[in-house]
């Protein structure tokens, strides 16, 4: 069996565009991957196409050899564009291998250590502007069984917070904590917003609310600054979604930058690179909590990783999505007691619906985080894409 080519699909999903990849072979088998790179989708698509010449004619089972050669031959190694493209293609090769051998990918990586994957929710807050609105939406999300709720309460702030912005953010956290009680984890997203003194001030104030973590408190690129914030605040720190490959993570772990590691399967180098990063985290007794805000294929790949990784802890899960998400792929997800079951189909257990993807062509979108539109993460008709088991619903 030899690889014959790579196809790409870019599909508009309101806040971004999914970038999906299909690796073809002469046997008729193919695999799918995801390289969704928010607001740089056309760029990463071009990078995927550049990889085609490295892969065409090769045995798709030789995943490690292809990854090594493609990474080695990139003179400008690393960075999110190359690594996202390589991640998606590598993901698709694992899908092919699983399908060819008739087993899910987790079986190729040592087998399951768990049958269900505990999830926390992102995007549950869509449209909320006031602490009262956040509280109401939080209560509804918690009632669906999610283990935790993550959100960014800091509006359009960057680097610093005015006294009013600071109070408004803490009022929002307080309102959510009151609404959901202490049985639900609160995860506070920083999106790399703050300078060190502001991050320290926020981190100290969050202790009152018993948050599980403060995520990306300072801009990416300064691991020393991240480590300093971690040392100076009384709440745990999560980070790592904007790090790529085990080499970035070597410094991350050595400098003791965070308490939770959050690599992304679509950016960090793919499935095997995520396994290597998770093993490094395990050596430091750091939980593996993959960043997972993108599309169906990335979610499918991350479920396979979570199934077979001993130090996995919590999976980021989008609370809802565009109403046509279930039309774009064969994704069928259940949520039971705040957990997603691990699919047992061969490969990644998911396929693309190409005609449906083409019905929603690429549309440019801008970053919302500093434009006062942070909570406009979903359209007004956004809806759940998973099947909620009845005993999850709390009245």
C-alpha atoms as one frame of an Amber mdcrd trajectory, in Angstrom:
protein
   0.000   0.000   0.000   1.294   3.445  -1.001   0.076   6.987  -0.398  -1.209
   8.615  -3.584  -2.118  12.114  -2.410  -3.643  14.461   0.131  -6.933  16.347
  -0.085  -7.949  19.291   2.082 -11.309  20.733   3.111 -11.888  24.115   4.732
 -15.307  24.532   6.296 -16.767  27.637   7.945 -18.063  27.006  11.483 -18.872
  30.553  12.597 -15.944  31.506  14.849 -13.310  29.841  12.678 -12.911  27.374
   9.824 -12.146  23.714  10.279  -9.176  22.523   8.210  -9.655  18.821   7.544
  -7.252  16.527   5.723  -7.706  13.269   3.843  -4.669  11.084   3.020  -5.359
   8.736   0.088  -3.777   5.385  -0.794  -3.724   3.100  -3.819  -5.607   0.431
  -1.846  -8.705   2.576  -1.486  -8.133   3.056   2.234  -7.814   6.628   3.414
  -7.359   8.439   6.686  -8.593  11.748   8.039  -6.912  14.385  10.177  -7.446
  17.933  11.364  -5.189  20.997  11.156  -7.654  23.689  12.232  -5.577  26.812
  12.876  -7.851  29.650  13.866  -7.600  32.678  11.536  -4.685  31.179   9.538
  -6.584  28.426   7.796  -5.416  29.189   4.245  -1.821  29.253   5.429  -1.952
  25.853   7.087  -3.747  24.382   4.065  -0.775  25.420   1.930   1.585  23.788
   4.421  -0.400  20.535   4.206  -0.073  20.577   0.430   3.695  21.093   0.784
   3.865  17.845   2.769   2.206  15.858  -0.002   5.432  15.519  -1.974   7.177
  14.038   1.086   4.469  11.447   1.575   3.347  10.432  -1.922   4.613   6.969
  -2.842   5.457   5.995   0.754   3.987   3.247   2.908   1.396   4.922   5.167
   2.289   2.529   7.972   5.743   4.108   8.309   4.433   6.979  10.399   7.518
   7.613  12.524   9.820   7.672   9.501   7.608  10.144   7.640   7.282  12.413
  10.687  11.021  12.404  11.270  11.861  13.154   7.643   9.268  15.910   7.275
  10.373  17.584  10.500  14.085  17.172   9.730  13.788  18.563   6.216  11.959
  21.688   7.345  14.896  24.076   7.612  12.662  26.476   9.591  11.618  23.861
  12.084   8.818  24.173  14.581   6.126  26.811  14.719   2.409  26.430  14.575
   1.968  26.305  10.778   4.356  23.453  10.007   3.434  21.534  13.136  -0.317
  21.868  12.534   0.059  20.583   8.986   2.266  17.718  10.130  -0.144  16.956
  12.980  -3.089  16.523  10.636  -1.235  14.320   8.164   0.223  12.178  10.951
  -3.260  11.842  12.478  -4.599  10.609   9.133  -1.826   8.014   8.881  -2.812
   6.578  12.259  -6.384   6.439  10.994  -5.213   4.433   7.976  -3.149   2.082
  10.134  -6.061   1.420  12.468  -8.448   0.786   9.608  -5.990  -1.514   7.839
  -5.435  -3.558  10.999  -9.082  -3.405  12.036  -8.518  -1.810  15.453  -9.061
   1.611  17.052  -5.950   3.760  17.352  -5.784   3.371  21.134  -5.073  -0.345
  20.628  -1.991   0.580  18.602  -0.741   2.725  21.482  -0.924   0.150  24.246
  -4.651  -0.321  24.783  -7.177   1.398  27.009  -6.598   2.421  30.598 -10.135
   3.854  30.826 -13.445   3.351  29.032 -14.862   6.845  29.443 -13.282  10.286
  29.254 -14.181  12.940  31.871 -14.929  16.294  30.232 -15.131  19.940  31.139
 -17.105  22.411  29.038 -15.995  25.418  27.024 -18.361  27.727  25.077 -21.189
  27.155  27.593 -21.224  30.935  28.176 -22.037  31.935  24.580 -23.734  35.320
  24.483 -23.388  36.073  28.212 -22.335  39.628  29.113 -23.185  40.126  32.785
 -22.375  38.043  35.890 -26.069  37.159  36.140 -26.130  35.858  32.568 -22.945
  33.833  33.136 -24.470  32.369  36.301 -27.658  31.283  34.555 -25.773  29.636
  31.708 -23.347  27.994  34.141 -26.192  26.431  36.086 -27.664  25.011  32.889
 -24.297  23.580  31.801 -23.593  22.068  35.199 -27.009  20.453  35.069 -25.855
  18.490  32.031 -23.197  16.722  34.075 -19.937  18.350  32.966 -17.075  17.941
  35.443 -15.999  21.558  35.103 -16.665  24.866  33.353 -13.999  26.994  31.681
 -14.295  30.606  30.604 -12.466  33.909  30.273 -14.148  36.560  32.476 -11.773
  39.379  31.494 -13.636  41.040  28.615 -11.409  42.932  26.187  -8.549  43.549
  28.645  -4.922  43.181  27.590  -1.846  43.237  29.852  -3.508  45.319  32.573
  -6.894  45.491  34.308  -8.553  48.679  35.466 -10.112  48.535  38.952 -13.556
  48.204  37.361 -12.424  45.431  35.002 -10.876  43.595  37.934 -14.050  43.813
  40.026 -16.267  42.822  37.098 -14.174  39.727  36.417 -14.239  38.621  40.048
 -17.975  39.306  40.275 -18.443  36.987  37.311 -16.381  34.222  38.937 -18.282
  34.661  42.204 -21.646  34.486  40.437 -20.712  31.270  38.635 -19.367  29.679
  41.804 -22.585  30.548  43.650 -24.666  29.161  40.793 -22.953  25.774  40.501
 -21.745  25.204  44.066 -18.486  23.480  44.915 -19.082  20.168  43.152 -18.133
  21.596  39.735 -14.577  22.612  38.855 -14.068  26.218  37.731 -11.281  26.753
  35.208 -10.345  30.366  34.541  -8.988  31.128  31.078  -6.452  33.933  30.669
  -5.788  33.580  26.915  -2.261  34.859  27.522  -3.590  38.303  28.419  -1.641
  39.696  31.324   1.701  41.064  32.305   3.284  39.492  35.365   1.992  41.850
  38.094  -1.571  41.705  36.774  -1.459  37.924  36.437  -0.190  37.650  40.008
  -2.936  39.952  41.291  -5.612  37.933  39.502  -4.149  34.605  40.581  -4.129
  35.622  44.212  -7.722  36.848  44.018  -8.887  33.561  42.483  -7.865  31.540
  45.537 -11.123  32.494  47.257 -13.122  30.636  44.615 -11.158  27.374  44.785
 -10.535  27.286  41.034  -8.953  24.190  39.546  -6.572  26.275  37.462  -5.703
  29.675  35.991  -4.913  29.040  32.326  -2.333  30.913  30.227  -1.964  33.862
  32.628   0.804  35.555  30.589   1.465  35.864  26.841   3.080  32.832  25.204
   6.789  32.837  24.528   8.096  33.657  28.003   8.430  30.440  29.945  10.399
  32.179  32.684   7.564  34.678  33.154   5.020  31.854  33.288   7.110  30.031
  35.878   7.423  33.201  37.956   3.646  33.670  38.010   3.210  30.026  39.024
   5.631  30.497  41.920   3.877  33.633  43.171   0.205  32.651  43.100  -1.727
  30.222  45.335  -3.798  28.569  42.579  -2.606  25.985  40.027  -1.550  27.077
  36.525  -2.403  25.357  33.237  -0.634  26.103  29.949   0.943  24.651  26.849
  -1.583  24.888  24.009   0.846  27.177  22.130   3.838  24.878  22.467   4.835
  22.485  19.701   6.716  19.180  19.944   8.561  17.549  22.814  11.424  20.016
  22.444   9.249  22.959  23.472   7.862  20.880  26.293  11.317  19.898  27.541
  11.904  23.514  28.581   8.328  23.826  29.846   8.807  20.933  32.258  12.372
  21.769  33.236  11.385  25.312  34.214   8.339  24.091  36.190   6.032  26.418
  34.272   2.664  24.884  35.079   0.735  22.292  37.062  -1.269  21.012  34.075
   0.015  20.383  30.518  -2.290  21.252  27.603  -0.827  20.263  24.225  -3.186
  20.169  21.240  -3.255  17.157  18.911  -3.786  19.453  15.904  -0.748  21.615
  16.665   1.798  19.807  18.841   2.847  17.282  16.192   0.068  14.718  16.083
  -0.888  11.622  18.011   2.529  10.080  18.709   4.072  13.428  19.615   1.237
  13.955  22.101   2.004  10.540  23.599   5.648  11.508  23.996   4.726  14.810
  25.638   2.314  13.002  27.954   5.083  10.593  28.961   7.343  13.546  29.770
   4.549  15.050  31.867   4.076  11.730  33.650   7.738  11.774  34.691   7.065
  15.149  36.363   3.742  13.968  37.891   1.878  16.570  35.843  -1.652  15.800
  34.575  -2.197  15.655  30.819  -5.230  17.802  29.879  -5.339  18.221  26.087
  -6.418  21.502  24.537  -9.414  20.546  22.377 -11.577  23.448  21.142 -11.661
  22.623  17.432 -13.524  20.169  15.256 -14.866  16.640  15.119 -11.725  14.927
  13.853  -9.474  16.522  16.464 -11.976  15.487  19.124 -11.973  11.914  17.817
  -8.171  11.776  17.884  -8.005  13.250  21.380 -10.485  10.677  22.688  -8.142
   7.940  21.425  -5.232   9.571  23.251  -7.179  10.059  26.462  -8.201   6.405
  26.398  -4.644   5.060  26.512  -2.691   7.718  28.456  -2.287   6.941  32.175
  -1.767  10.542  33.335  -4.686  11.963  31.355  -7.002  13.976  33.632  -9.666
  16.139  31.931 -10.680  16.754  28.330 -11.732  20.145  27.041 -15.074  19.761
  25.283 -17.106  22.333  23.409 -20.530  22.691  25.000 -22.282  23.340  21.690
 -21.536  24.221  18.088 -23.067  25.347  14.821 -26.382  23.547  14.179 -24.919
  21.720  11.173 -21.898  20.194  12.982 -23.412  16.713  12.924 -23.883  16.991
   9.166 -20.162  17.547   8.463 -18.782  14.211   9.660 -20.014  10.872  10.955
 -19.292  11.974  14.535 -21.598  10.358  17.094 -20.794  11.423  20.640 -22.563
  10.610  23.873 -22.186  12.406  27.188 -22.953  10.334  30.275 -22.213  11.541
  33.795 -19.955  14.208  32.321 -17.908  11.664  30.379 -17.575  10.669  26.735
 -17.240   6.934  25.961 -14.252   5.866  23.883 -15.233   4.817  20.337 -14.264
   1.267  19.342 -14.439   1.612  15.543 -11.217   1.022  13.585  -8.848   3.965
  13.224 -10.152   7.223  14.631 -13.732   6.075  14.197 -14.845   9.070  12.148
 -15.271  10.006   8.483 -15.922  13.183   6.516 -19.090  14.095   4.638 -17.434
  15.935   1.807 -20.478  17.398   0.116 -21.706  18.842   3.405 -18.295  20.335
   4.106 -18.406  22.054   0.710 -21.772  23.606   1.554 -19.998  25.841   4.099
 -16.965  27.273   2.307 -14.188  29.259   3.910 -15.082  32.605   5.473 -12.488
  34.868   7.115 -12.914  35.504  10.846 -11.010  37.722  13.250  -9.880  37.038
  16.797 -12.576  38.078  19.278 -10.562  38.180  22.490  -9.579  41.857  22.527
 -12.456  43.278  20.508 -15.233  43.182  23.101 -16.850  40.155  21.435 -15.278
  37.426  23.537 -18.481  35.547  24.302 -19.718  35.605  20.702 -18.229  32.153
  20.255 -21.358  30.520  18.866 -24.292  31.632  16.697 -27.640  32.215  18.369
 -28.911  28.914  16.974 -25.908  26.966  18.291 -26.837  23.593  19.732 -25.412
  20.493  21.390 -23.744  18.065  18.992 -23.646  15.160  21.459 -26.385  12.879
  22.739 -27.015  13.566  26.401 -27.879  10.451  28.385 -31.062  10.954  30.408
 -29.530  10.243  33.800 -27.147  13.173  33.228 -29.943  15.701  33.276 -30.295
  17.375  36.663 -33.423  19.280  37.539
